[in-house]
Amino acid sequence: MTSRVLARSEWHSFFERMAKALQGKRADVEVTGIHLGDQIQAKSVPLLGITFDHKDDLLEIAMEGLDHLIHKPTSIAVLESADGLSALEIVDADQNRQIVTLVSPVRLPPPGE
C-alpha cells in the first residue's frame, strides 16, 4: 500500500480519473475532530462518486441516499493498494478529519453452487 498527499492542483483531475474505478465500491465515512469527537456518518453505503469543485471549494462524497460535503478542504491524502484507491483522509478548514474507507462488496456464489 502507498499513501500520499495530493497537491491541491490535482484534486479535481484525480477524482475524475478515479470515477470508473470507484463504481461498485462501498464507503465508510468517519468524522473526527476536537469539538466533534468521533462520529460515524456512513457504514458500508454504496458509493456513487467523489468530486472536487474548485470554484465552490467543495469536496462531495456522493453515496446512495447521502451526500457528504466537505467545505474548504485543506488537505487530501490517499491510500492506494493493488486493488486501487482504498482510503482517503480529508482535513477541512476547522481541522476536522474525514476518513473515508472504500471496500468492494463481497460477491457470494449463486445459491446451490
Secondary structure, DSSP 8 states (H G I E B T S, - for coil): -EEEE--GGGHHHHHHHHHHHHTT-EEEEEEEETTTEEEEEEEEEEEEEEEEETTTTEEEEEETTEEEEEESEEEEEEEEETTEEEEEEEEETT--EEEEEEE-------TT-
